[in-house]
Protein backbone atom coordinates (compact mmCIF):
# COMPACT_ATOMS: atom_id res chain seq x y z
CA UNK A 1 0.00 0.00 0.00
CA UNK A 2 1.17 3.53 -0.74
CA UNK A 3 2.81 5.41 2.11
CA UNK A 4 0.23 8.03 3.08
CA UNK A 5 1.13 11.09 5.12
CA UNK A 6 -0.65 11.56 8.46
CA UNK A 7 -4.37 11.91 7.79
CA UNK A 8 -4.08 11.36 4.02
CA UNK A 9 -5.43 7.79 4.07
CA UNK A 10 -8.57 8.91 5.91
CA UNK A 11 -8.91 11.78 3.44
CA UNK A 12 -8.71 9.35 0.48
CA UNK A 13 -11.26 7.01 2.08
CA UNK A 14 -13.61 9.95 2.64
CA UNK A 15 -13.22 11.10 -0.97
CA UNK A 16 -13.92 7.57 -2.18
CA UNK A 17 -17.09 7.44 -0.11
CA UNK A 18 -18.20 10.75 -1.59
CA UNK A 19 -17.87 9.26 -5.06
CA UNK A 20 -20.33 6.49 -4.30
CA UNK A 21 -19.47 4.66 -1.15
CA UNK A 22 -17.86 1.36 -0.34
CA UNK A 23 -19.88 -1.73 0.44
CA UNK A 24 -17.86 -3.94 2.68
CA UNK A 25 -18.68 -7.62 2.67
CA UNK A 26 -17.17 -8.35 6.05
CA UNK A 27 -18.68 -9.98 9.11
CA UNK A 28 -17.19 -7.56 11.63
CA UNK A 29 -16.40 -3.88 11.34
CA UNK A 30 -12.81 -4.10 12.63
CA UNK A 31 -11.86 -6.36 9.71
CA UNK A 32 -12.85 -3.98 6.85
CA UNK A 33 -10.89 -6.21 4.48
CA UNK A 34 -12.50 -5.06 1.27
CA UNK A 35 -11.91 -1.37 1.99
CA UNK A 36 -8.29 -2.23 2.66
CA UNK A 37 -8.12 -4.10 -0.66
CA UNK A 38 -9.28 -0.96 -2.48
CA UNK A 39 -6.06 0.66 -1.31
CA UNK A 40 -3.85 -2.25 -2.46
CA UNK A 41 -3.14 -3.22 1.11
CA UNK A 42 -0.75 -6.07 1.66
CA UNK A 43 -0.66 -7.73 5.02
CA UNK A 44 -2.18 -7.09 8.39
CA UNK A 45 -0.39 -3.76 8.97
CA UNK A 46 -2.05 -2.16 5.96
CA UNK A 47 -5.43 -3.59 6.98
CA UNK A 48 -4.95 -2.12 10.45
CA UNK A 49 -4.09 1.28 9.00
CA UNK A 50 -7.29 1.28 6.93
CA UNK A 51 -9.38 0.09 9.87
CA UNK A 52 -7.93 2.80 12.12
CA UNK A 53 -8.52 5.47 9.46
CA UNK A 54 -12.19 4.44 9.12
CA UNK A 55 -12.57 4.39 12.91
CA UNK A 56 -11.11 7.92 13.13
CA UNK A 57 -13.57 9.07 10.48
CA UNK A 58 -16.41 7.46 12.42
CA UNK A 59 -15.26 9.07 15.68
CA UNK A 60 -15.27 12.49 13.95
CA UNK A 61 -18.80 11.69 12.67
CA UNK A 62 -17.63 11.92 9.05
CA UNK A 63 -18.79 8.36 8.29
CA UNK A 64 -21.39 5.98 9.69
CA UNK A 65 -21.09 2.21 9.68
CA UNK A 66 -24.31 0.22 9.43
CA UNK A 67 -25.08 -3.44 8.91
CA UNK A 68 -27.53 -4.25 6.12
CA UNK A 69 -28.25 -7.81 5.03
CA UNK A 70 -25.15 -9.10 6.76
CA UNK A 71 -22.85 -6.57 5.09
CA UNK A 72 -21.18 -3.68 6.84
CA UNK A 73 -21.69 -0.52 4.86
CA UNK A 74 -19.56 2.55 5.38
CA UNK A 75 -21.54 5.65 4.44
CA UNK A 76 -20.45 9.26 4.36
CA UNK A 77 -22.44 11.62 6.61
CA UNK A 78 -23.51 15.17 5.75
CA UNK A 79 -20.60 16.42 7.84
CA UNK A 80 -18.31 14.14 5.83
CA UNK A 81 -19.68 15.46 2.54
CA UNK A 82 -18.99 19.00 3.71
CA UNK A 83 -15.42 18.00 4.59
CA UNK A 84 -14.91 16.58 1.07
CA UNK A 85 -16.13 19.88 -0.39
CA UNK A 86 -13.57 21.68 1.79
CA UNK A 87 -10.86 19.42 0.34
CA UNK A 88 -12.09 20.29 -3.15
CA UNK A 89 -12.08 24.00 -2.32
CA UNK A 90 -8.49 23.73 -1.14
CA UNK A 91 -7.26 22.31 -4.45
CA UNK A 92 -9.52 24.17 -6.89
CA UNK A 93 -8.02 26.08 -9.83
CA UNK A 94 -9.81 27.78 -12.72
CA UNK A 95 -9.30 26.06 -16.06
CA UNK A 96 -7.58 27.94 -18.86
CA UNK A 97 -8.57 27.17 -22.44
CA UNK A 98 -6.33 27.19 -25.50
CA UNK A 99 -8.38 29.83 -27.30
CA UNK A 100 -9.98 32.85 -25.64
CA UNK A 101 -13.56 33.64 -26.72
CA UNK A 102 -13.09 37.40 -26.23
CA UNK A 103 -15.35 37.58 -23.16
CA UNK A 104 -14.27 38.64 -19.70
CA UNK A 105 -15.75 36.96 -16.64
CA UNK A 106 -16.09 39.55 -13.93
CA UNK A 107 -16.86 38.69 -10.32
CA UNK A 108 -17.97 41.39 -7.91
CA UNK A 109 -19.10 41.04 -4.34
CA UNK A 110 -20.52 43.24 -1.64
CA UNK A 111 -20.21 41.49 1.69
CA UNK A 112 -21.26 43.44 4.81
CA UNK A 113 -18.72 44.63 7.39
CA UNK A 114 -20.15 42.16 9.96
CA UNK A 115 -18.78 39.37 7.74
CA UNK A 116 -15.34 40.92 7.27
CA UNK A 117 -13.52 37.61 7.82
CA UNK A 118 -15.66 35.91 5.17
CA UNK A 119 -15.12 38.86 2.81
CA UNK A 120 -11.34 38.59 3.24
CA UNK A 121 -11.46 34.81 2.81
CA UNK A 122 -13.54 35.11 -0.39
CA UNK A 123 -11.15 37.71 -1.77
CA UNK A 124 -8.15 35.49 -0.98
CA UNK A 125 -9.79 32.36 -2.42
CA UNK A 126 -10.89 34.04 -5.65
CA UNK A 127 -7.31 35.27 -6.19
CA UNK A 128 -5.96 31.86 -5.19
CA UNK A 129 -8.01 29.99 -7.82
CA UNK A 130 -6.70 32.25 -10.58
CA UNK A 131 -8.78 35.42 -10.91
CA UNK A 132 -7.07 38.79 -11.24
CA UNK A 133 -8.13 41.72 -9.03
CA UNK A 134 -9.05 44.94 -10.81
CA UNK A 135 -10.51 46.61 -7.72
CA UNK A 136 -10.86 45.69 -4.04
CA UNK A 137 -13.84 43.37 -4.58
CA UNK A 138 -13.86 43.09 -8.38
CA UNK A 139 -11.99 40.27 -10.11
CA UNK A 140 -11.63 39.21 -13.73
CA UNK A 141 -10.87 35.99 -15.62
CA UNK A 142 -10.87 35.37 -19.40
CA UNK A 143 -12.55 31.94 -19.40
CA UNK A 144 -15.89 30.56 -18.13
CA UNK A 145 -15.84 30.03 -14.36
CA UNK A 146 -19.44 30.47 -13.15
CA UNK A 147 -19.69 26.99 -11.61
CA UNK A 148 -16.51 27.49 -9.63
CA UNK A 149 -17.59 30.93 -8.40
CA UNK A 150 -21.00 29.54 -7.42
CA UNK A 151 -19.24 26.76 -5.51
CA UNK A 152 -16.93 29.17 -3.65
CA UNK A 153 -19.87 31.43 -2.78
CA UNK A 154 -21.93 28.50 -1.50
CA UNK A 155 -19.05 27.14 0.58
CA UNK A 156 -18.65 30.49 2.32
CA UNK A 157 -22.42 31.01 2.59
CA UNK A 158 -22.44 34.30 0.66
CA UNK A 159 -23.49 33.28 -2.86
CA UNK A 160 -26.29 35.87 -2.84
CA UNK A 161 -23.68 38.62 -2.32
CA UNK A 162 -21.67 37.68 -5.43
CA UNK A 163 -22.38 38.91 -8.96
CA UNK A 164 -21.00 37.10 -12.03
CA UNK A 165 -20.84 39.09 -15.28
CA UNK A 166 -19.71 38.24 -18.81
CA UNK A 167 -18.50 41.30 -20.75
CA UNK A 168 -16.72 41.96 -24.02
CA UNK A 169 -15.10 45.25 -23.02
CA UNK A 170 -13.10 46.36 -19.99
CA UNK A 171 -11.34 49.72 -19.92
CA UNK A 172 -7.59 49.21 -19.68
CA UNK A 173 -7.85 45.57 -20.74
CA UNK A 174 -4.34 45.50 -22.24
CA UNK A 175 -2.76 45.00 -18.81
CA UNK A 176 -5.25 42.25 -18.00
CA UNK A 177 -4.67 40.56 -21.38
CA UNK A 178 -0.94 40.66 -20.71
CA UNK A 179 -1.46 39.18 -17.24
CA UNK A 180 -3.40 36.21 -18.67
CA UNK A 181 -1.37 35.94 -21.88
CA UNK A 182 -4.39 36.40 -24.18
CA UNK A 183 -3.01 39.22 -26.36
C-alpha atoms as an extended CHARMM CRD file, in Angstrom:
* protein
*
       183  EXT
         1         1  UNK       CA              0.0000000000        0.0000000000        0.0000000000  PROA      1               0.0000000000
         2         2  UNK       CA              1.1690000000        3.5270000000       -0.7450000000  PROA      2               0.0000000000
         3         3  UNK       CA              2.8130000000        5.4140000000        2.1130000000  PROA      3               0.0000000000
         4         4  UNK       CA              0.2260000000        8.0250000000        3.0760000000  PROA      4               0.0000000000
         5         5  UNK       CA              1.1310000000       11.0880000000        5.1220000000  PROA      5               0.0000000000
         6         6  UNK       CA             -0.6450000000       11.5630000000        8.4560000000  PROA      6               0.0000000000
         7         7  UNK       CA             -4.3740000000       11.9100000000        7.7870000000  PROA      7               0.0000000000
         8         8  UNK       CA             -4.0750000000       11.3560000000        4.0200000000  PROA      8               0.0000000000
         9         9  UNK       CA             -5.4340000000        7.7880000000        4.0660000000  PROA      9               0.0000000000
        10        10  UNK       CA             -8.5690000000        8.9120000000        5.9060000000  PROA      10              0.0000000000
        11        11  UNK       CA             -8.9100000000       11.7800000000        3.4400000000  PROA      11              0.0000000000
        12        12  UNK       CA             -8.7090000000        9.3540000000        0.4840000000  PROA      12              0.0000000000
        13        13  UNK       CA            -11.2580000000        7.0130000000        2.0770000000  PROA      13              0.0000000000
        14        14  UNK       CA            -13.6090000000        9.9470000000        2.6390000000  PROA      14              0.0000000000
        15        15  UNK       CA            -13.2230000000       11.1050000000       -0.9730000000  PROA      15              0.0000000000
        16        16  UNK       CA            -13.9220000000        7.5650000000       -2.1800000000  PROA      16              0.0000000000
        17        17  UNK       CA            -17.0890000000        7.4410000000       -0.1130000000  PROA      17              0.0000000000
        18        18  UNK       CA            -18.1990000000       10.7510000000       -1.5860000000  PROA      18              0.0000000000
        19        19  UNK       CA            -17.8720000000        9.2630000000       -5.0630000000  PROA      19              0.0000000000
        20        20  UNK       CA            -20.3260000000        6.4900000000       -4.2980000000  PROA      20              0.0000000000
        21        21  UNK       CA            -19.4680000000        4.6560000000       -1.1540000000  PROA      21              0.0000000000
        22        22  UNK       CA            -17.8640000000        1.3570000000       -0.3370000000  PROA      22              0.0000000000
        23        23  UNK       CA            -19.8770000000       -1.7310000000        0.4380000000  PROA      23              0.0000000000
        24        24  UNK       CA            -17.8600000000       -3.9400000000        2.6760000000  PROA      24              0.0000000000
        25        25  UNK       CA            -18.6800000000       -7.6170000000        2.6700000000  PROA      25              0.0000000000
        26        26  UNK       CA            -17.1660000000       -8.3470000000        6.0550000000  PROA      26              0.0000000000
        27        27  UNK       CA            -18.6830000000       -9.9780000000        9.1140000000  PROA      27              0.0000000000
        28        28  UNK       CA            -17.1930000000       -7.5610000000       11.6300000000  PROA      28              0.0000000000
        29        29  UNK       CA            -16.4030000000       -3.8770000000       11.3380000000  PROA      29              0.0000000000
        30        30  UNK       CA            -12.8140000000       -4.1020000000       12.6350000000  PROA      30              0.0000000000
        31        31  UNK       CA            -11.8580000000       -6.3600000000        9.7060000000  PROA      31              0.0000000000
        32        32  UNK       CA            -12.8540000000       -3.9840000000        6.8470000000  PROA      32              0.0000000000
        33        33  UNK       CA            -10.8910000000       -6.2080000000        4.4830000000  PROA      33              0.0000000000
        34        34  UNK       CA            -12.5010000000       -5.0600000000        1.2730000000  PROA      34              0.0000000000
        35        35  UNK       CA            -11.9140000000       -1.3720000000        1.9880000000  PROA      35              0.0000000000
        36        36  UNK       CA             -8.2930000000       -2.2310000000        2.6590000000  PROA      36              0.0000000000
        37        37  UNK       CA             -8.1240000000       -4.1000000000       -0.6560000000  PROA      37              0.0000000000
        38        38  UNK       CA             -9.2820000000       -0.9650000000       -2.4780000000  PROA      38              0.0000000000
        39        39  UNK       CA             -6.0570000000        0.6640000000       -1.3080000000  PROA      39              0.0000000000
        40        40  UNK       CA             -3.8520000000       -2.2460000000       -2.4570000000  PROA      40              0.0000000000
        41        41  UNK       CA             -3.1430000000       -3.2170000000        1.1090000000  PROA      41              0.0000000000
        42        42  UNK       CA             -0.7530000000       -6.0720000000        1.6580000000  PROA      42              0.0000000000
        43        43  UNK       CA             -0.6620000000       -7.7310000000        5.0170000000  PROA      43              0.0000000000
        44        44  UNK       CA             -2.1760000000       -7.0900000000        8.3930000000  PROA      44              0.0000000000
        45        45  UNK       CA             -0.3920000000       -3.7580000000        8.9710000000  PROA      45              0.0000000000
        46        46  UNK       CA             -2.0480000000       -2.1590000000        5.9560000000  PROA      46              0.0000000000
        47        47  UNK       CA             -5.4320000000       -3.5950000000        6.9810000000  PROA      47              0.0000000000
        48        48  UNK       CA             -4.9480000000       -2.1170000000       10.4550000000  PROA      48              0.0000000000
        49        49  UNK       CA             -4.0910000000        1.2840000000        8.9990000000  PROA      49              0.0000000000
        50        50  UNK       CA             -7.2900000000        1.2850000000        6.9260000000  PROA      50              0.0000000000
        51        51  UNK       CA             -9.3810000000        0.0850000000        9.8740000000  PROA      51              0.0000000000
        52        52  UNK       CA             -7.9320000000        2.7980000000       12.1170000000  PROA      52              0.0000000000
        53        53  UNK       CA             -8.5210000000        5.4660000000        9.4620000000  PROA      53              0.0000000000
        54        54  UNK       CA            -12.1900000000        4.4370000000        9.1220000000  PROA      54              0.0000000000
        55        55  UNK       CA            -12.5670000000        4.3940000000       12.9140000000  PROA      55              0.0000000000
        56        56  UNK       CA            -11.1060000000        7.9190000000       13.1330000000  PROA      56              0.0000000000
        57        57  UNK       CA            -13.5660000000        9.0700000000       10.4770000000  PROA      57              0.0000000000
        58        58  UNK       CA            -16.4150000000        7.4570000000       12.4200000000  PROA      58              0.0000000000
        59        59  UNK       CA            -15.2570000000        9.0730000000       15.6760000000  PROA      59              0.0000000000
        60        60  UNK       CA            -15.2720000000       12.4890000000       13.9500000000  PROA      60              0.0000000000
        61        61  UNK       CA            -18.8000000000       11.6940000000       12.6700000000  PROA      61              0.0000000000
        62        62  UNK       CA            -17.6320000000       11.9220000000        9.0550000000  PROA      62              0.0000000000
        63        63  UNK       CA            -18.7920000000        8.3590000000        8.2920000000  PROA      63              0.0000000000
        64        64  UNK       CA            -21.3850000000        5.9840000000        9.6870000000  PROA      64              0.0000000000
        65        65  UNK       CA            -21.0910000000        2.2080000000        9.6760000000  PROA      65              0.0000000000
        66        66  UNK       CA            -24.3140000000        0.2200000000        9.4290000000  PROA      66              0.0000000000
        67        67  UNK       CA            -25.0790000000       -3.4380000000        8.9080000000  PROA      67              0.0000000000
        68        68  UNK       CA            -27.5340000000       -4.2500000000        6.1180000000  PROA      68              0.0000000000
        69        69  UNK       CA            -28.2540000000       -7.8120000000        5.0270000000  PROA      69              0.0000000000
        70        70  UNK       CA            -25.1470000000       -9.1000000000        6.7590000000  PROA      70              0.0000000000
        71        71  UNK       CA            -22.8470000000       -6.5720000000        5.0880000000  PROA      71              0.0000000000
        72        72  UNK       CA            -21.1770000000       -3.6840000000        6.8430000000  PROA      72              0.0000000000
        73        73  UNK       CA            -21.6870000000       -0.5160000000        4.8560000000  PROA      73              0.0000000000
        74        74  UNK       CA            -19.5600000000        2.5490000000        5.3840000000  PROA      74              0.0000000000
        75        75  UNK       CA            -21.5410000000        5.6530000000        4.4430000000  PROA      75              0.0000000000
        76        76  UNK       CA            -20.4530000000        9.2570000000        4.3600000000  PROA      76              0.0000000000
        77        77  UNK       CA            -22.4350000000       11.6190000000        6.6080000000  PROA      77              0.0000000000
        78        78  UNK       CA            -23.5140000000       15.1710000000        5.7540000000  PROA      78              0.0000000000
        79        79  UNK       CA            -20.6000000000       16.4230000000        7.8380000000  PROA      79              0.0000000000
        80        80  UNK       CA            -18.3090000000       14.1390000000        5.8300000000  PROA      80              0.0000000000
        81        81  UNK       CA            -19.6840000000       15.4640000000        2.5350000000  PROA      81              0.0000000000
        82        82  UNK       CA            -18.9920000000       19.0030000000        3.7090000000  PROA      82              0.0000000000
        83        83  UNK       CA            -15.4170000000       17.9990000000        4.5880000000  PROA      83              0.0000000000
        84        84  UNK       CA            -14.9060000000       16.5790000000        1.0680000000  PROA      84              0.0000000000
        85        85  UNK       CA            -16.1260000000       19.8760000000       -0.3850000000  PROA      85              0.0000000000
        86        86  UNK       CA            -13.5720000000       21.6760000000        1.7880000000  PROA      86              0.0000000000
        87        87  UNK       CA            -10.8620000000       19.4150000000        0.3390000000  PROA      87              0.0000000000
        88        88  UNK       CA            -12.0850000000       20.2940000000       -3.1510000000  PROA      88              0.0000000000
        89        89  UNK       CA            -12.0850000000       24.0000000000       -2.3190000000  PROA      89              0.0000000000
        90        90  UNK       CA             -8.4920000000       23.7350000000       -1.1380000000  PROA      90              0.0000000000
        91        91  UNK       CA             -7.2580000000       22.3080000000       -4.4520000000  PROA      91              0.0000000000
        92        92  UNK       CA             -9.5190000000       24.1710000000       -6.8890000000  PROA      92              0.0000000000
        93        93  UNK       CA             -8.0170000000       26.0750000000       -9.8340000000  PROA      93              0.0000000000
        94        94  UNK       CA             -9.8100000000       27.7820000000      -12.7160000000  PROA      94              0.0000000000
        95        95  UNK       CA             -9.3000000000       26.0580000000      -16.0640000000  PROA      95              0.0000000000
        96        96  UNK       CA             -7.5830000000       27.9400000000      -18.8590000000  PROA      96              0.0000000000
        97        97  UNK       CA             -8.5670000000       27.1680000000      -22.4420000000  PROA      97              0.0000000000
        98        98  UNK       CA             -6.3250000000       27.1920000000      -25.4990000000  PROA      98              0.0000000000
        99        99  UNK       CA             -8.3760000000       29.8340000000      -27.2950000000  PROA      99              0.0000000000
       100       100  UNK       CA             -9.9790000000       32.8480000000      -25.6440000000  PROA      100             0.0000000000
       101       101  UNK       CA            -13.5610000000       33.6400000000      -26.7240000000  PROA      101             0.0000000000
       102       102  UNK       CA            -13.0910000000       37.4040000000      -26.2350000000  PROA      102             0.0000000000
       103       103  UNK       CA            -15.3480000000       37.5840000000      -23.1600000000  PROA      103             0.0000000000
       104       104  UNK       CA            -14.2700000000       38.6440000000      -19.7030000000  PROA      104             0.0000000000
       105       105  UNK       CA            -15.7500000000       36.9570000000      -16.6380000000  PROA      105             0.0000000000
       106       106  UNK       CA            -16.0930000000       39.5540000000      -13.9250000000  PROA      106             0.0000000000
       107       107  UNK       CA            -16.8590000000       38.6910000000      -10.3240000000  PROA      107             0.0000000000
       108       108  UNK       CA            -17.9710000000       41.3910000000       -7.9100000000  PROA      108             0.0000000000
       109       109  UNK       CA            -19.1010000000       41.0350000000       -4.3420000000  PROA      109             0.0000000000
       110       110  UNK       CA            -20.5230000000       43.2440000000       -1.6410000000  PROA      110             0.0000000000
       111       111  UNK       CA            -20.2100000000       41.4890000000        1.6920000000  PROA      111             0.0000000000
       112       112  UNK       CA            -21.2630000000       43.4390000000        4.8110000000  PROA      112             0.0000000000
       113       113  UNK       CA            -18.7240000000       44.6280000000        7.3910000000  PROA      113             0.0000000000
       114       114  UNK       CA            -20.1520000000       42.1590000000        9.9600000000  PROA      114             0.0000000000
       115       115  UNK       CA            -18.7820000000       39.3680000000        7.7390000000  PROA      115             0.0000000000
       116       116  UNK       CA            -15.3390000000       40.9170000000        7.2750000000  PROA      116             0.0000000000
       117       117  UNK       CA            -13.5190000000       37.6080000000        7.8210000000  PROA      117             0.0000000000
       118       118  UNK       CA            -15.6570000000       35.9110000000        5.1680000000  PROA      118             0.0000000000
       119       119  UNK       CA            -15.1160000000       38.8580000000        2.8090000000  PROA      119             0.0000000000
       120       120  UNK       CA            -11.3440000000       38.5900000000        3.2400000000  PROA      120             0.0000000000
       121       121  UNK       CA            -11.4580000000       34.8060000000        2.8060000000  PROA      121             0.0000000000
       122       122  UNK       CA            -13.5430000000       35.1090000000       -0.3900000000  PROA      122             0.0000000000
       123       123  UNK       CA            -11.1500000000       37.7090000000       -1.7710000000  PROA      123             0.0000000000
       124       124  UNK       CA             -8.1510000000       35.4910000000       -0.9760000000  PROA      124             0.0000000000
       125       125  UNK       CA             -9.7870000000       32.3590000000       -2.4250000000  PROA      125             0.0000000000
       126       126  UNK       CA            -10.8930000000       34.0430000000       -5.6530000000  PROA      126             0.0000000000
       127       127  UNK       CA             -7.3140000000       35.2690000000       -6.1900000000  PROA      127             0.0000000000
       128       128  UNK       CA             -5.9630000000       31.8590000000       -5.1880000000  PROA      128             0.0000000000
       129       129  UNK       CA             -8.0060000000       29.9880000000       -7.8160000000  PROA      129             0.0000000000
       130       130  UNK       CA             -6.6960000000       32.2470000000      -10.5770000000  PROA      130             0.0000000000
       131       131  UNK       CA             -8.7830000000       35.4150000000      -10.9050000000  PROA      131             0.0000000000
       132       132  UNK       CA             -7.0710000000       38.7940000000      -11.2440000000  PROA      132             0.0000000000
       133       133  UNK       CA             -8.1300000000       41.7190000000       -9.0290000000  PROA      133             0.0000000000
       134       134  UNK       CA             -9.0460000000       44.9360000000      -10.8140000000  PROA      134             0.0000000000
       135       135  UNK       CA            -10.5060000000       46.6100000000       -7.7190000000  PROA      135             0.0000000000
       136       136  UNK       CA            -10.8640000000       45.6910000000       -4.0440000000  PROA      136             0.0000000000
       137       137  UNK       CA            -13.8370000000       43.3680000000       -4.5840000000  PROA      137             0.0000000000
       138       138  UNK       CA            -13.8630000000       43.0930000000       -8.3810000000  PROA      138             0.0000000000
       139       139  UNK       CA            -11.9940000000       40.2730000000      -10.1070000000  PROA      139             0.0000000000
       140       140  UNK       CA            -11.6280000000       39.2120000000      -13.7280000000  PROA      140             0.0000000000
       141       141  UNK       CA            -10.8670000000       35.9870000000      -15.6210000000  PROA      141             0.0000000000
       142       142  UNK       CA            -10.8750000000       35.3700000000      -19.3990000000  PROA      142             0.0000000000
       143       143  UNK       CA            -12.5520000000       31.9370000000      -19.3990000000  PROA      143             0.0000000000
       144       144  UNK       CA            -15.8880000000       30.5560000000      -18.1310000000  PROA      144             0.0000000000
       145       145  UNK       CA            -15.8440000000       30.0330000000      -14.3590000000  PROA      145             0.0000000000
       146       146  UNK       CA            -19.4390000000       30.4720000000      -13.1510000000  PROA      146             0.0000000000
       147       147  UNK       CA            -19.6950000000       26.9950000000      -11.6120000000  PROA      147             0.0000000000
       148       148  UNK       CA            -16.5050000000       27.4900000000       -9.6250000000  PROA      148             0.0000000000
       149       149  UNK       CA            -17.5890000000       30.9340000000       -8.3960000000  PROA      149             0.0000000000
       150       150  UNK       CA            -21.0040000000       29.5440000000       -7.4210000000  PROA      150             0.0000000000
       151       151  UNK       CA            -19.2430000000       26.7630000000       -5.5060000000  PROA      151             0.0000000000
       152       152  UNK       CA            -16.9320000000       29.1670000000       -3.6510000000  PROA      152             0.0000000000
       153       153  UNK       CA            -19.8690000000       31.4330000000       -2.7830000000  PROA      153             0.0000000000
       154       154  UNK       CA            -21.9350000000       28.4970000000       -1.4980000000  PROA      154             0.0000000000
       155       155  UNK       CA            -19.0530000000       27.1410000000        0.5810000000  PROA      155             0.0000000000
       156       156  UNK       CA            -18.6500000000       30.4920000000        2.3230000000  PROA      156             0.0000000000
       157       157  UNK       CA            -22.4160000000       31.0140000000        2.5930000000  PROA      157             0.0000000000
       158       158  UNK       CA            -22.4350000000       34.2960000000        0.6590000000  PROA      158             0.0000000000
       159       159  UNK       CA            -23.4870000000       33.2810000000       -2.8640000000  PROA      159             0.0000000000
       160       160  UNK       CA            -26.2900000000       35.8710000000       -2.8410000000  PROA      160             0.0000000000
       161       161  UNK       CA            -23.6750000000       38.6190000000       -2.3170000000  PROA      161             0.0000000000
       162       162  UNK       CA            -21.6730000000       37.6800000000       -5.4300000000  PROA      162             0.0000000000
       163       163  UNK       CA            -22.3840000000       38.9150000000       -8.9590000000  PROA      163             0.0000000000
       164       164  UNK       CA            -21.0010000000       37.1030000000      -12.0250000000  PROA      164             0.0000000000
       165       165  UNK       CA            -20.8420000000       39.0940000000      -15.2790000000  PROA      165             0.0000000000
       166       166  UNK       CA            -19.7120000000       38.2450000000      -18.8100000000  PROA      166             0.0000000000
       167       167  UNK       CA            -18.5030000000       41.2960000000      -20.7470000000  PROA      167             0.0000000000
       168       168  UNK       CA            -16.7180000000       41.9570000000      -24.0180000000  PROA      168             0.0000000000
       169       169  UNK       CA            -15.1040000000       45.2530000000      -23.0190000000  PROA      169             0.0000000000
       170       170  UNK       CA            -13.1020000000       46.3610000000      -19.9930000000  PROA      170             0.0000000000
       171       171  UNK       CA            -11.3430000000       49.7200000000      -19.9200000000  PROA      171             0.0000000000
       172       172  UNK       CA             -7.5910000000       49.2100000000      -19.6790000000  PROA      172             0.0000000000
       173       173  UNK       CA             -7.8480000000       45.5670000000      -20.7430000000  PROA      173             0.0000000000
       174       174  UNK       CA             -4.3400000000       45.4970000000      -22.2400000000  PROA      174             0.0000000000
       175       175  UNK       CA             -2.7560000000       44.9970000000      -18.8070000000  PROA      175             0.0000000000
       176       176  UNK       CA             -5.2490000000       42.2490000000      -18.0020000000  PROA      176             0.0000000000
       177       177  UNK       CA             -4.6730000000       40.5610000000      -21.3760000000  PROA      177             0.0000000000
       178       178  UNK       CA             -0.9420000000       40.6550000000      -20.7120000000  PROA      178             0.0000000000
       179       179  UNK       CA             -1.4610000000       39.1780000000      -17.2410000000  PROA      179             0.0000000000
       180       180  UNK       CA             -3.4020000000       36.2140000000      -18.6660000000  PROA      180             0.0000000000
       181       181  UNK       CA             -1.3740000000       35.9370000000      -21.8820000000  PROA      181             0.0000000000
       182       182  UNK       CA             -4.3860000000       36.3990000000      -24.1790000000  PROA      182             0.0000000000
       183       183  UNK       CA             -3.0060000000       39.2250000000      -26.3600000000  PROA      183             0.0000000000
